[in-house]
Amino acid sequence: MPLVSMTAMLRKAVKEQYAVGQFNLNNLEFTQAILQTAQEEQAPIILGLSEPYIPYMGGLNCIAAMVKELIDYYEVTVPVALHLDHGTSFEVCVKAIHAGFTSVMIDASHYSLADNMALTRKVTEVAHALGVSVEAELGRIGGREDDTYVDEAEAMYAVTSECVMLVQSTGIDALAPALGSVHGNYKGTPRLGFERMAEIQKLTQLPLVLHGGSGLRDEDFQKAIARGTAKINVNTDNQAAYTSVVRRILTEQPDVYDPRHYLGPAREAVKESVRAKIRLFGCAGKA
């Protein structure tokens, strides 16, 4: 099945009250694991790529080609979106679109509202002309996202009226309002703004996105989904599962040198981590 945008899958998720997982691509094994599990679970899936991973994985064209070839090789028939996560500029979003990405996030949340709207509108005009979906962010989400760190004390909740202005001004397809979640590991107990989440979704009528899905409690996910969250981003949990297996095997079997003997089991660990989230989000069988 060819890659698709996020728009239809997220609208369906809002209507039927489940969420689609975005799982980040960190290397070949992560990509294999996510695609295989989505097909096994018959779940729509979003493959997320953070901007710092573009050079690490050989460039946008290489990444898009790898995803497409793996979809063919594994005979994947479920809907798959290839999404640029936290794109920092108009230029990188356009490059991703031209490489074959079917969805982009323009993260201009660190700018003023006016500048955020202007840049997001510019990206959306190009993306929609080519059938690509757009996600935008408002407020500041704390924690570490790859090479970027925002102190949790400096994170800012999204303002409802500004969310409405952003959506109406830009025509985006999904909104990620900062409401207390963080990237990476949480310090203490997460406290999400569920009331404001429901209010924002009701007023914007858009699928909402929850960044920082690793480490949240099951009940947090259920409350967010019930309030219009249709896309949940997970990466740290998968990375931890992968690394734990590699570390254990190389510690217990120091003579192992064939990457298949430690990266293969690590891939299986990612599959089980992704499978658990797919079932928790309620999107298994929704393809």
C-alpha positions in Angstrom: 0.0 0.0 0.0 1.4 3.5 -0.8 2.1 5.9 1.9 -0.8 8.1 3.0 -1.2 11.4 4.8 -2.4 11.5 8.4 -5.6 13.4 7.7 -8.1 10.6 7.1 -6.6 8.2 9.7 -6.7 10.9 12.5 -10.3 12.0 11.6 -11.4 8.4 11.8 -9.6 8.0 15.2 -11.4 11.1 16.7 -14.7 9.8 15.5 -14.2 6.3 16.8 -12.3 7.4 20.0 -8.9 5.7 19.6 -5.5 7.1 18.9 -2.9 6.3 16.2 0.6 5.8 17.5 3.6 7.7 16.1 6.7 5.7 16.6 10.0 7.2 15.7 12.5 5.8 13.2 16.0 5.5 14.8 17.6 3.0 12.4 16.7 0.1 10.1 15.6 -2.2 12.9 13.2 0.3 14.4 11.6 0.8 11.0 11.3 -2.9 10.4 9.8 -3.5 13.9 7.2 -0.7 13.6 6.0 -1.8 10.1 5.8 -5.5 11.0 3.9 -4.9 14.2 1.4 -2.5 12.5 0.7 -5.2 9.9 0.4 -7.9 12.5 -2.0 -5.8 14.5 -3.8 -4.5 11.5 -3.4 -1.0 12.8 -2.8 2.3 11.0 0.6 3.7 11.9 2.7 6.9 11.7 6.4 6.6 11.2 8.0 9.7 12.8 11.4 11.1 11.9 13.0 13.7 14.1 15.1 16.3 12.2 18.5 15.3 14.0 18.0 11.8 12.6 18.0 13.0 8.9 21.8 13.0 8.6 22.2 10.0 10.9 20.0 7.9 8.6 21.5 9.0 5.3 19.2 11.9 4.3 15.5 12.3 3.6 15.5 10.6 0.2 17.3 7.5 1.6 14.8 7.3 4.5 11.8 7.6 2.4 13.1 5.0 -0.1 13.9 2.6 2.8 10.4 2.9 4.2 8.8 2.4 0.8 11.0 -0.6 0.0 10.2 -2.2 3.4 6.5 -1.7 2.9 6.8 -3.6 -0.4 9.1 -6.3 1.1 6.9 -7.0 4.1 3.7 -6.6 2.0 2.3 -4.0 4.3 -1.4 -3.2 3.6 -2.3 -1.1 6.6 -2.3 2.8 6.2 1.2 4.2 6.9 2.1 7.9 7.1 5.7 9.0 6.9 5.9 12.1 9.1 8.6 14.7 9.7 8.5 15.3 13.5 9.4 18.8 14.8 10.5 20.3 11.5 12.2 23.6 12.4 12.0 25.5 9.1 10.0 25.9 6.0 13.0 24.6 4.0 13.3 21.3 5.8 9.5 20.7 5.6 9.6 21.2 1.8 12.6 19.0 1.4 10.8 16.2 3.3 7.7 16.6 1.1 9.7 16.4 -2.1 11.5 13.3 -0.7 8.1 11.6 -0.4 7.1 12.2 3.2 3.3 12.3 3.4 3.0 14.5 6.6 5.1 17.2 8.2 5.1 19.0 11.5 6.3 22.6 11.5 7.3 23.4 15.1 7.3 27.2 15.3 6.1 27.2 19.0 9.1 29.1 20.2 8.2 32.1 18.0 5.5 34.7 18.7 2.0 33.7 17.9 2.0 35.9 14.8 5.2 34.4 13.5 4.1 30.9 14.3 0.9 31.4 12.3 2.8 33.0 9.4 5.3 30.1 9.1 2.7 27.4 9.7 0.4 28.9 7.0 3.3 29.0 4.5 4.1 25.3 5.1 0.5 24.3 5.0 -0.1 26.0 1.6 2.7 24.0 0.0 1.9 20.7 1.8 -1.9 20.8 1.0 -1.1 21.5 -2.7 0.7 18.2 -2.7 -1.8 16.2 -0.6 0.5 16.2 2.5 -0.9 16.7 6.0 0.4 19.3 8.5 0.8 19.2 12.3 1.6 22.4 14.3 2.4 23.1 17.9 1.4 25.8 20.4 2.9 26.3 23.8 6.2 24.7 24.7 6.6 21.0 25.6 9.3 20.4 28.2 12.0 17.7 28.3 14.5 16.4 25.8 13.6 15.8 22.2 16.8 14.3 20.6 19.3 17.2 20.7 16.9 19.8 22.0 16.1 20.4 25.7 13.4 22.6 27.2 13.5 22.8 31.0 10.2 21.6 32.4 9.9 24.8 34.5 10.1 26.8 31.2 7.4 24.8 29.4 4.2 26.7 28.7 0.6 25.5 28.4 -1.1 26.3 25.2 -3.8 29.1 25.5 -7.2 28.0 24.1 -7.9 31.2 22.3 -4.5 31.2 20.6 -5.1 27.6 19.5 -8.3 28.6 17.8 -6.5 31.5 16.1 -3.7 29.2 14.9 -6.1 26.6 13.5 -8.4 29.2 11.7 -5.4 31.1 10.3 -3.5 28.2 8.9 -5.8 25.3 8.0 -3.6 22.7 9.6 -4.7 19.1 10.0 -3.6 18.3 13.5 -2.7 20.4 16.6 -0.2 19.6 19.3 -1.0 21.9 22.3 1.4 21.8 25.2 -0.6 20.6 28.1 1.9 19.2 30.6 3.5 16.3 28.8 7.2 16.2 28.3 9.7 14.6 25.9 11.9 11.9 27.3 11.6 10.7 30.9 9.2 12.4 33.3 10.4 13.8 36.6 7.7 13.0 39.1 4.1 12.3 38.3 2.8 13.8 35.0 -0.1 16.2 35.4 -1.9 16.8 32.1 -4.4 19.6 31.5 -7.3 17.4 30.5 -10.0 20.1 30.9 -8.2 22.5 28.5 -7.5 19.6 26.1 -11.2 18.9 25.8 -11.9 22.6 25.4 -9.3 23.1 22.7 -10.6 20.1 20.7 -14.2 21.2 21.0 -13.4 24.7 19.7 -11.0 23.7 17.0 -12.6 20.5 15.9 -9.2 19.1 15.0 -7.5 15.9 16.0 -5.1 16.7 18.9 -1.6 15.3 19.3 0.1 14.2 22.5 3.9 14.5 22.5 5.8 12.7 25.2 3.8 9.5 25.3 6.6 7.5 27.0 6.1 7.1 30.7 2.5 8.1 31.0 0.0 6.0 32.9 -2.6 4.0 31.0 -5.4 6.1 32.5 -3.7 9.3 31.1 -3.9 7.9 27.6 -7.5 6.9 28.0 -8.5 10.4 29.3 -6.6 12.1 26.5 -8.2 9.9 23.8 -11.7 10.6 25.3 -10.9 14.3 24.9 -10.0 14.3 21.2 -6.3 13.2 21.2 -6.0 11.1 18.1 -2.2 10.9 17.7 0.2 9.9 20.5 4.0 10.1 20.0 6.2 7.4 21.6 10.0 7.0 21.3 11.8 6.8 24.6 10.0 3.6 25.7 11.0 1.9 22.4 14.6 3.2 22.6 14.9 1.9 26.2 13.6 -1.5 25.2 16.0 -1.8 22.3 19.0 -0.6 24.2 18.3 -2.9 27.2 18.4 -6.0 25.1 21.6 -5.0 23.3 23.3 -4.2 26.6 22.2 -7.5 28.2 23.3 -9.7 25.3 26.7 -8.0 24.9 27.2 -8.3 28.7 26.2 -11.9 28.9 27.8 -13.0 25.7 31.0 -10.9 25.2 32.1 -13.1 22.3 29.1 -12.1 20.1 30.1 -10.0 17.1 27.5 -10.7 14.4 25.0 -7.7 14.6 22.1 -10.0 13.8 22.6 -11.8 17.1 22.0 -8.7 19.2 20.1 -6.3 16.9 17.6 -9.0 15.9 16.5 -9.6 19.5 16.5 -5.8 20.1 14.2 -5.4 17.1 11.8 -8.0 18.7 11.9 -5.9 21.9 10.8 -2.8 19.9 8.0 -4.9 18.3 6.6 -5.8 21.7 6.9 -2.3 23.0 5.0 -1.0 19.9 2.4 -3.8 20.1 1.6 -2.9 23.7 1.1 0.8 22.8 -1.0 0.0 19.7 -3.4 -2.1 21.8 -3.4 0.5 24.6 -4.3 3.2 22.2 -7.2 1.1 20.8 -6.1 1.2 17.2 -5.5 -2.5 16.7 -7.8 -3.8 14.0 -8.6 -0.3 12.8 -6.8 -0.4 9.5 
